[in-house]
Amino acid sequence: MRRRFRQAGQVASHAGHHGARFVGTIALVLLLLFGAASWRLARGPVDLPPLASRIAAAVARALPGSTVTVGRAALAWEGFHRGGAPLDLRLSDIVVSGPNRAAALKISYLRVTLAPLALLRGRIAPIRIIAHRTAITLRPDRAGATPSQLRNDLLATIAMKPGTHGIDFTDLRAVRVSGALLALDDDTLHLELAARDSRFDLSRAADGTITGAGHAVLRHGGAIAPLTVELRAAQGVGRIRAMLGPGDPASLAPRNAALVRFDLPVTLTARWPLGAARAGLEVSVDTGDGTVALGQSKIPVAHAELAATVDDHDLELTRGQIALAPRAGSAPVIGFDGRLGLAPPFSGVLHATVDRVSAAALPAYWPQALARHARHYVLGHIPAGTASDGKFTAHLSLGKAPYLTGFSGGFAASGVSLDWFKGAAPMTALAGTLTFPDEDTLVIAATSGALGGLALRGGMRITGLNLHDQIAHIAASLGGPITAALPLLDAPPLRLASHGVALAGATGQVAGTINATLPLDKHLPLAKVDLDAAAQLTALHLPLPVHDLALDGGTIALTASLHDLALRGIGRLAGQTAKFTASMKLPGGDFDLKASTRAGRALLDSFGAAPDFWRYGTAPLTIAYDNDGGHGTLDLNADLTPVDLALPIFGWTKAAGQPGHAAIRLGLAQGSPIDLTTLDITAPGLALKGRRQGAAMTIGEARIGDTRATGKLTPPDGSGHPWTIALAGRLLDLSALLRRARASATAPSKAQAETAGAIGPSWRLQAAFDALRLYPAPAPPLGPVHIAASSKAGTLDTLAATALVGGAHHANLTVGREGAAMRVALTSGDAGTLLAALGATTEIAHGRLDLTASSTGGATKGRAVLTDFRLRHAPVMAKVLQGLSLYGVPAATSGPGLAITRLTAPFSIAGPIVTLHNGRAFSASLGFTAAGSVDLARKRYDLAGTIVPAYALNTLPGRIPVIGKLFSPEKGSGLFAARYTIDGPFDAPRIMVDPLAALAPGLLRDIFGFGPPDKMPGK
């Protein structure tokens, strides 16, 4: 056993000896090889082609999908020159192409310092990497990786664990890239940027902290944008901060459709977390003064800033503010935040606020592409106002063609003007809110405002903003004076005035509500308006289309819809209570009004009726007004039974209680009467019936008292022309007119006032009657008679009348105005019959009358001449005096009455006083003179004169030259004459004759006090 152990020990000792010799030999050989290699490396780099391919393969494995080529690989050691220096790996002509050639890296020279021990263990462990003349080209459009994948790949590369893909970056302490060319080329985004002479430095501290910094200047043409990059990481967690700018995106990327919109300096800062779970890219943007193009709009920007976070799925806007450049006195500040989806379904939401903006500045600030239809309506219909405290929310679809899927928001408004309908009065001074509950709807809520001169409250809801045509729904309450409402009713869309509904001059108060739905068309017909309105009109004064007639103190309830406008009310018409209803067919249909009231003198005055026609009482009256397109009719129907009526000039009266009826139809144009269509008035002793035929009214029957006539009434054929009246009939009874004329002499002031105040239409009359009655029977009538007369402004201007008198003679009357004077001439071949027909006297037979007179200012002067007539029932004394002359014997016995050759009577009339100025009458046998006055009001005589017997012989001495005055001091008197006086009332005058005066010659009558009449006491 021991022997065996000894043998085993010998064998082991022998093996160990040989083994040690082998190991020593190997070690010597390795030492010799290492020394040789070190000597060789110290002499210069040693090319190692197999190492180049191995390095390329290792990098390719580290960057899956990439193509890597290394043109040359060499080892170098500077240990004999720099004691203890690590081993350098020097590579050149390196080309790395990423997947789809999205990224390309070309390095002309790369120096990698390796850890020797790691290399002896078969691992590549770089300590320092230095790259010169590097070119990096990025083509993001070809990349299929998401930003998150790129971030994770970079993190895994930098923080790679030992043994990962044969490369160990654990001992990496520094990376330096200098003189680099950085190029960004994206055909999809149309980006072409290049930065030359760029550099990047990365270092790792002993505690593992990584810091890095890079700088480049991106260029496109003459535009530049500085780029700085900073990196810091520790324990596998870090952050990259990159800042690009300031630069003008529109100049840097003129072919990029998105970036070219931003014509202003922009600074972009990105913070990219490394190693943090679910951490996103943080981006902030700051801009200077410029414009941002949105669609065809360029929004002026003074300053903007925003902050966002980007991850795989979303871009989250955490903070944003845009200060717009001043326009039209506004400089609004917009704040916003929101989220934009970067993954399907690519949706987003934005929230925005606006502090204050004026309507005048909205065209500069509101992009045309944002809520295009809403923008069009607001800019086109809101010319003034201020919006404040705006808040909006927009929902977006971010597909290939981004568009709005939802829009809402609103703002407070003040001083807003809204052109709600083309041609209509705008809503002004609106204060309230304007909101967009969705992208298709605008809601305007007005807490105060005005429509014309009316106070306004309510709102408007406009729908269809995303459609070609919009619909407006209006609900508003209005209040204020009616005068302020009139322009609204005459303007679109109602245009009542153009349909003949005349409301001019109306006053009062109105309060109402309007509910309407209407399309906002450029040309809106009334048929498209859905209108539901109600109004209460109070204290209404409404002028009616007849003379000065008006409704006062009215209260009206008005309703209107698409097809009808109706009103019902009560008021006072000419002092009487009136109830009425009215309706109008829309659009542009008939307007009908029906009213009931009681007619009195005040109402008749408004129609121009004579004041004396209506004595007292009121008559039930119905009024029907119909208007069609500006032309209409007015029907008046009155029950005259309760009324006391009279036509004094015709001697007709109707007592209250006697039946009577009146129906009148007037034609109207634009609310004003233009013709009398029909006339029908009946009462006991009265009938007046007429109907318009063509341009004239035919009077079928005119019966007033005893007067009977037919005729025609023709309206004026032009402005300022007269009415034409043609009458014919059996009898024209003017006896009452003459009685009225005589009675008016007792009240001159009243008569003159009525005459002076006569203002009416001008007219022209042609009349022919079989008989003319001037005084009641038994006074004889005249006839036939022909009358032609005319007036100006209702006052008689000319008159010419011819009548047959006594069956064989004619009477002619002419009246004409010369300046301020009215001249009258009357002639008759049978004065006795004419005076009897006038009711003046029946004491005159035969004779010829010539009368002329002139009236000015209420005073009349004239002269009457009556020749060859007889004075019936002459006094006996006159017959005796006449018999004293030889000439008087035949005359006294030739027939009844006193024959007069000539009577001349100058006279004047002032009110009721008729004054006779030295009137005289004579025949061959008798003469007499007269002077004095007759008071028609008091019915008294005050006359005096002389009676001259044997007139022909008695007056001869007075005709002797020089001494004639001694025998006849009075004109028309003689040598012997008797004085007389007549005074006292008409029915019992006192007549005094002085017979002694007849015995004294003319001179002695004056000496002894028997003077002429004008010298008698009291005369």
Secondary structure, 3 states (H helix, E strand, C coil): CHHHHHHHHHHHHHHHHHHHHHHHHHHHHHHHHHHHHHHHHHHCCEECHHHHHHHHHHHHHHCCCCEEEEEEEEEEECCCCCCCCCEEEEEEEEEEECHHHCEEEEEEEEEEEECHHHHHCCCECEEEEEEEEEEEEECHHHCCCCHHHHHHHHHHHHCCCCCHHHECCCCCCEEEEEEEEEEEEECCCCEEEEEEEEEEEEEECCCCCEEEEEEEEEEECCEEEEEEEEEEEECCEEEEEEEEEEECHHHHCCCCCCHHHEECCEEEEEEEEECCCCCCEEEEEEECCEEEEECCEEEEEEEEEEEEEECCCEEEEEEEEEEECCECCECCEEEEEEEEECCCCCEEEEEEEEEEEEHHHHHHHCCCCCCHHHHHHHHHHCCEEEEEEEEEEEEEECCCCCEEEEEEEEEEEEEEEECCCCCCCCEEEEEEEEEEEECCEEEEEEEEEEECCEEEEEEEEEECCCCCCCEEEEEEEEEEEHHHHHHHHHCCCCCCHHHCCCCCCCEEEEEEEEEEEEECCCCCCHHHCEEEEEEEEEEEEEECCCCCCEEEEEEEEEEECCCEEEEEEEEEECCEEEEEEEEEECCCCCEEEEEEEEECHHHHHHCCCCHHHEEECCEEEEEEEEEECCEEEEEEEEECCCCEEEEHHHCEEECCCCCCEEEEEEEEECCEEEEEEEEEEEECCEEEEEEEECCEEEEEEEEECCEEEEEEEECCCCCCCCEEEEEEEEEEECHHHHHHHHHHCCCHHHHHHHHHCCCCCCEEEEEEEEEEECCCCCCCCECCEEEEEEEECCEEEEEEEEEEECCCEEEEEEEEEECCEEEEEEEECCHHHHHHHCCCCCCEEEEEEEEEEEEECCEEEEEEEEEEEEECCCCHHHHHHHHCCCCHHHHHHCCCCEEEEEEEEEEEEECCEEEEEEEEEECCCEEEEEEEEEECCCCEEEEEEEEEECHHHHCCHHHCCCCHHHHCCCCCCCCCCEEEEEEEECCCCEEEEECHHHHCCHHHHHHCCCCCHHHCCCC
